[in-house]
Amino acid sequence: MDRREFLKRGAVGALAASAAGPFIHADDKSGSKRPIVGEGEHRYECHHDFFQAPGDIRWFETHGIAVDSQGFIYIAHRAGGAKPKSPDEAQDTIAVYDPEGKFVRSFGKAFHGGGHGIDVRTEGGVEYLYLAMMMPVDLVVKTDLKGEPVWIKEAPKESHAYDDPKANFAPTNVAFAPDGGFFVADGYGSNYIHKYDKDAKWVKTFGGTGEGEGQFRTPHGLWLDDRPGRTPTLVVADRANARLQRFTLDGEHVGHDNHDVSFPAHFDTRGETLLVPDLHARITLMDKDDKVLTHLGYDPEWTKKVLDGFKIRSQPDQWPDGKFIHPHDACFDRDGNILVAEWVATGRVSFLKRLS
């Protein structure tokens, strides 16, 4: 069975939700206290490994996390790095939990190995998932909240960005435009951003590989920054260039900031606050002027240890409470708590309970 046929069958059948089973999150050790991260009005109690994988799924590199309007949590993971030999060997790549942390359902066997970006959007009163599936899948997919596909997109041929056989398409995240369109980050492929209209038709492509203004080295995450008092812009986590870049909604470069990020991965916003999960062992909160409010869990010595050959990501017994290893995605829930998915070999999803 070739790749296209496997994905076709998976989109029709393997995306169906698995039966929900019981879920129990990790409990406190007797007498222990949860660590607190942050400062001032931005303090959070850490509950690591709060979302345990259900029995028929083994976490592997938890990559994306999102919350719908009812508070249900959607977690995307790679489900194993190797391409399955058959659909029967594939694992679901999306797991869904209710607001209390109980497992509800899972889906996405067709995307085994590629689970990455995930975000929720409301269109005409109906919520949908937008999924960015990296290699070996290399697709952008819109589904309903149960995983039934609306459309599936490969690299946009109209852009001619992939005419060269050496050019790769490996999407990492999707951002939403206010007019119903959306943007796709080719973060693990050829370093482009692709703009689509409200009918999911390709509009334009910008970016490309480099270190200059408007160029990228791993445009891993992107977000519509429409916080109060700001002109809406597209903010891009230009990860390997260690900076945030900003663009108009037509893709024109308007500025960058490389002072307060180290290896930025993605974004979320709540009110005037910008949330930036940073793969270098911390989570950054910025104010309306993009000034750092706090770096959650940041410790320079711990960061040096984490980045020393990236060995710690495979050694969960070395992970101290209140510290992060590789935050890959993070988002606010409806109560202002923070959910964190980390790029570690065993997967890890933490719940940061808002205290102030």
C-alpha positions as CSV (number, residue, x, y, z in Angstrom):
1,M,0.0,0.0,0.0
2,D,1.5,3.3,-1.0
3,R,1.6,6.5,1.1
4,R,-1.3,8.2,-0.7
5,E,-3.6,5.1,-0.4
6,F,-2.7,4.6,3.2
7,L,-3.6,8.2,4.1
8,K,-6.8,8.0,2.0
9,R,-8.0,5.0,3.9
10,G,-6.8,6.5,7.2
11,A,-8.7,9.7,6.6
12,V,-11.9,7.8,6.1
13,G,-11.6,5.0,8.7
14,A,-8.6,5.4,11.0
15,L,-9.6,8.9,12.1
16,A,-12.7,7.5,13.8
17,A,-12.6,8.1,17.5
18,S,-11.4,5.2,19.7
19,A,-13.5,4.2,22.6
20,A,-13.0,6.3,25.7
21,G,-11.5,4.6,28.8
22,P,-10.7,5.7,32.3
23,F,-8.1,8.3,33.0
24,I,-6.2,8.9,36.2
25,H,-3.5,11.6,36.3
26,A,-0.4,11.4,38.4
27,D,-1.0,12.1,42.1
28,D,1.2,13.9,44.6
29,K,3.6,11.9,46.6
30,S,2.4,11.8,50.2
31,G,3.0,15.0,52.0
32,S,4.7,16.7,49.0
33,K,3.9,20.2,47.7
34,R,3.6,21.3,44.2
35,P,6.4,23.6,43.0
36,I,5.5,27.2,42.1
37,V,6.8,29.0,39.0
38,G,6.6,32.6,37.9
39,E,6.4,35.8,39.9
40,G,4.0,38.6,40.9
41,E,0.7,38.3,39.1
42,H,1.9,35.4,37.0
43,R,2.5,32.5,39.4
44,Y,1.5,28.9,38.7
45,E,1.4,25.6,40.5
46,C,3.1,22.8,38.5
47,H,1.3,19.5,37.9
48,H,3.7,17.6,35.7
49,D,2.5,14.5,33.7
50,F,-1.0,15.6,34.4
51,F,-2.4,14.1,31.2
52,Q,-1.4,10.5,31.1
53,A,-1.6,8.6,27.8
54,P,-4.6,6.2,27.7
55,G,-3.8,2.5,27.7
56,D,-3.8,1.9,23.9
57,I,-1.4,4.9,23.3
58,R,2.2,5.4,24.2
59,W,3.2,9.0,24.3
60,F,6.1,9.8,21.9
61,E,7.2,13.4,21.6
62,T,4.1,15.4,22.7
63,H,4.1,18.3,20.2
64,G,0.9,20.3,20.2
65,I,-1.9,21.2,22.5
66,A,-5.1,23.2,22.1
67,V,-8.4,23.9,24.0
68,D,-11.9,24.2,22.5
69,S,-14.7,26.6,23.7
70,Q,-16.0,23.9,26.1
71,G,-12.7,23.4,27.8
72,F,-11.8,20.1,26.1
73,I,-8.1,19.6,25.6
74,Y,-6.5,18.2,22.4
75,I,-3.0,16.8,22.5
76,A,-1.0,15.9,19.3
77,H,2.0,13.6,19.6
78,R,4.1,11.7,17.0
79,A,2.9,8.3,18.1
80,G,6.3,6.8,17.3
81,G,9.0,8.0,15.0
82,A,9.0,5.2,12.5
83,K,6.5,4.9,9.7
84,P,4.2,1.9,10.4
85,K,4.4,-1.0,8.1
86,S,0.6,-1.2,8.0
87,P,-2.4,0.8,9.3
88,D,-2.9,-1.9,12.0
89,E,0.5,-0.9,13.6
90,A,-0.4,2.8,13.7
91,Q,-1.3,4.7,16.9
92,D,-3.8,7.5,17.2
93,T,-1.9,10.8,17.1
94,I,-4.6,13.0,18.8
95,A,-5.9,12.4,22.3
96,V,-8.8,14.4,23.8
97,Y,-9.5,15.1,27.5
98,D,-12.4,16.8,29.2
99,P,-11.8,19.9,31.4
100,E,-11.2,17.8,34.4
101,G,-8.4,15.8,32.7
102,K,-10.4,12.7,32.0
103,F,-9.6,10.9,28.7
104,V,-12.5,11.1,26.2
105,R,-11.4,9.8,22.8
106,S,-8.5,9.6,20.4
107,F,-8.1,9.5,16.6
108,G,-5.6,10.1,13.8
109,K,-3.9,6.8,13.1
110,A,-3.4,8.0,9.5
111,F,-0.9,10.5,10.8
112,H,1.3,8.2,12.8
113,G,4.8,9.6,13.1
114,G,3.7,13.2,12.1
115,G,1.6,14.5,14.9
116,H,2.7,18.1,15.4
117,G,0.7,21.4,15.4
118,I,-2.9,21.6,16.5
119,D,-5.3,24.6,16.9
120,V,-9.1,25.1,17.2
121,R,-11.1,27.6,15.2
122,T,-14.8,28.5,15.2
123,E,-16.3,29.0,11.8
124,G,-20.0,29.8,11.4
125,G,-20.7,28.7,15.0
126,V,-18.9,25.3,14.5
127,E,-15.5,24.4,15.8
128,Y,-12.8,22.7,13.8
129,L,-9.3,21.4,14.3
130,Y,-6.4,22.6,12.0
131,L,-3.6,20.0,12.1
132,A,-0.1,20.5,10.8
133,M,1.5,17.0,10.3
134,M,5.3,16.9,9.9
135,M,7.4,14.3,8.1
136,P,6.8,11.5,7.2
137,V,3.1,12.7,6.7
138,D,3.7,16.2,5.5
139,L,0.1,17.4,5.4
140,V,-2.2,20.2,6.6
141,V,-5.6,18.8,7.7
142,K,-8.9,20.4,8.7
143,T,-11.2,18.1,10.7
144,D,-14.2,18.4,13.0
145,L,-13.7,17.9,16.7
146,K,-14.2,14.1,16.3
147,G,-11.4,13.8,13.7
148,E,-13.6,13.6,10.6
149,P,-11.7,15.3,7.7
150,V,-13.0,18.4,5.9
151,W,-10.0,18.7,3.6
152,I,-6.4,17.5,3.4
153,K,-3.6,19.6,1.8
154,E,-0.2,18.8,0.5
155,A,2.5,21.4,-0.5
156,P,1.0,24.2,-2.6
157,K,2.1,23.6,-6.1
158,E,0.8,27.0,-7.2
159,S,3.5,28.6,-5.2
160,H,6.3,27.0,-7.3
161,A,8.3,26.9,-4.0
162,Y,8.7,23.2,-4.4
163,D,9.5,22.9,-8.1
164,D,13.0,21.9,-7.1
165,P,13.0,18.1,-6.2
166,K,15.2,18.9,-3.3
167,A,12.6,21.3,-1.7
168,N,10.7,19.7,1.1
169,F,7.3,20.5,2.7
170,A,7.0,19.6,6.4
171,P,4.4,21.9,8.0
172,T,4.6,22.6,11.7
173,N,1.8,25.0,12.7
174,V,-1.2,27.0,11.4
175,A,-2.3,30.5,12.3
176,F,-5.7,32.1,11.6
177,A,-6.4,35.3,9.7
178,P,-9.4,37.5,10.8
179,D,-11.0,37.3,7.4
180,G,-11.4,33.5,7.6
181,G,-8.1,32.7,5.9
182,F,-5.1,31.1,7.5
183,F,-1.3,30.8,7.3
184,V,0.8,27.6,7.2
185,A,4.4,27.5,8.5
186,D,6.7,25.1,6.6
187,G,8.9,25.0,9.6
188,Y,10.7,21.7,9.0
189,G,10.7,21.9,5.3
190,S,11.8,24.8,3.1
191,N,11.2,27.7,5.6
192,Y,8.2,29.3,3.9
193,I,5.0,30.8,5.1
194,H,2.0,30.1,2.9
195,K,-1.2,32.2,3.0
196,Y,-4.6,30.8,2.2
197,D,-8.0,32.5,1.8
198,K,-11.3,31.6,3.6
199,D,-12.0,29.0,1.0
200,A,-8.6,27.3,1.7
201,K,-7.2,28.5,-1.7
202,W,-3.6,29.4,-1.9
203,V,-2.9,33.2,-2.0
204,K,0.8,33.7,-1.7
205,T,4.1,32.4,-0.3
206,F,6.8,34.4,1.5
207,G,10.0,33.8,3.5
208,G,12.5,31.3,2.5
209,T,15.8,30.2,4.1
210,G,18.2,32.8,5.5
211,E,19.0,35.1,8.4
212,G,17.9,38.4,6.8
213,E,14.7,40.3,7.5
214,G,11.7,38.3,6.3
215,Q,13.8,35.1,6.0
216,F,13.6,32.1,8.3
217,R,15.5,29.2,9.8
218,T,12.8,27.0,11.1
219,P,9.6,29.2,11.2
220,H,8.2,26.7,13.7
221,G,5.2,28.6,15.1
222,L,3.1,31.5,14.1
223,W,0.1,33.4,15.5
224,L,-2.3,36.2,14.8
225,D,-1.3,38.8,17.4
226,D,-4.5,40.9,17.8
227,R,-4.1,41.8,21.4
228,P,-6.0,45.0,22.5
229,G,-4.5,48.2,21.4
230,R,-2.2,46.7,18.7
231,T,-2.5,46.6,15.0
232,P,-3.0,42.9,14.2
233,T,0.2,41.2,12.9
234,L,1.4,37.7,12.1
235,V,4.1,36.9,14.7
236,V,6.5,34.0,13.7
237,A,8.7,32.0,16.0
238,D,11.8,32.0,13.8
239,R,13.3,29.4,16.0
240,A,16.8,28.6,14.8
241,N,17.4,32.4,14.2
242,A,16.4,32.8,17.9
243,R,14.0,35.7,17.2
244,L,10.4,36.6,16.7
245,Q,9.5,38.2,13.4
246,R,6.4,40.2,12.6
247,F,4.5,40.6,9.3
248,T,1.4,42.4,8.1
249,L,-1.5,40.1,7.2
250,D,-0.4,40.5,3.6
251,G,3.0,39.0,4.5
252,E,5.1,42.2,4.5
253,H,7.9,42.2,7.1
254,V,7.5,44.9,9.8
255,G,10.0,44.0,12.5
256,H,11.7,41.5,14.7
257,D,12.9,41.0,18.3
258,N,15.6,38.6,19.3
259,H,16.4,39.9,22.8
260,D,14.1,37.9,25.1
261,V,13.7,34.5,23.3
262,S,16.2,31.7,23.0
263,F,14.6,29.0,20.8
264,P,10.9,30.0,20.5
265,A,8.5,27.3,19.4
266,H,4.9,28.7,19.2
267,F,2.4,31.1,20.8
268,D,-0.9,31.8,22.5
269,T,-2.4,35.0,23.8
270,R,-4.8,35.9,26.6
271,G,-5.8,39.5,27.1
272,E,-2.6,41.6,26.8
273,T,-0.3,38.6,27.5
274,L,1.7,36.8,24.9
275,L,2.7,33.2,25.8
276,V,5.9,31.8,24.2
277,P,6.9,28.2,24.9
278,D,10.7,28.1,24.4
279,L,12.4,24.8,23.5
280,H,15.4,25.9,25.7
281,A,13.7,24.8,28.9
282,R,11.4,27.7,29.7
283,I,8.1,29.4,29.0
284,T,8.0,33.1,28.5
285,L,5.2,35.5,29.2
286,M,5.3,39.0,27.6
287,D,3.2,42.1,28.2
288,K,1.4,44.2,25.6
289,D,4.7,45.9,24.6
290,D,6.5,42.5,24.3
291,K,8.5,43.1,27.5
292,V,9.1,40.0,29.5
293,L,6.8,39.5,32.5
294,T,8.5,36.3,33.6
295,H,10.3,33.2,32.4
296,L,8.5,30.2,33.9
297,G,10.8,27.6,35.2
298,Y,13.9,29.3,34.0
299,D,17.3,28.4,35.6
300,P,20.5,29.1,33.6
301,E,22.3,26.1,35.1
302,W,19.4,23.8,34.4
303,T,19.2,25.1,30.8
304,K,22.9,24.3,30.3
305,K,22.4,20.8,31.5
306,V,19.3,20.3,29.3
307,L,21.2,21.6,26.2
308,D,24.3,19.5,26.9
309,G,23.9,16.9,24.1
310,F,20.1,16.9,24.6
311,K,20.5,13.7,26.7
312,I,18.1,14.8,29.5
313,R,15.1,14.6,27.2
314,S,15.4,10.8,27.3
315,Q,16.0,10.6,31.1
316,P,12.8,11.4,33.0
317,D,14.3,10.3,36.3
318,Q,16.5,13.4,36.0
319,W,13.6,15.9,35.6
320,P,13.2,18.0,38.7
321,D,9.7,19.3,39.6
322,G,9.2,22.9,38.6
323,K,11.6,22.7,35.7
324,F,10.9,22.2,32.0
325,I,13.0,20.3,29.5
326,H,11.8,21.3,26.0
327,P,8.4,23.2,25.9
328,H,7.2,22.7,22.4
329,D,3.7,24.1,22.6
330,A,1.7,25.8,25.4
331,C,-1.7,27.4,25.6
332,F,-4.0,29.1,28.1
333,D,-7.2,27.3,29.1
334,R,-10.5,29.2,29.7
335,D,-9.5,29.9,33.3
336,G,-6.1,31.3,32.6
337,N,-4.2,28.1,33.6
338,I,-1.4,27.0,31.2
339,L,-1.1,23.6,29.5
340,V,2.4,22.6,28.3
341,A,3.4,19.9,25.8
342,E,7.1,19.0,25.7
343,W,9.4,17.6,23.1
344,V,10.8,14.7,25.1
345,A,11.2,11.1,24.1
346,T,8.5,9.8,26.6
347,G,6.2,12.8,26.0
348,R,5.1,15.0,28.9
349,V,2.0,17.3,29.3
350,S,1.9,19.5,32.3
351,F,-0.9,21.6,33.9
352,L,0.1,24.9,35.4
353,K,-2.6,26.0,37.8
354,R,-3.0,29.8,37.9
355,L,-2.5,31.2,41.4
356,S,-2.5,34.9,40.8
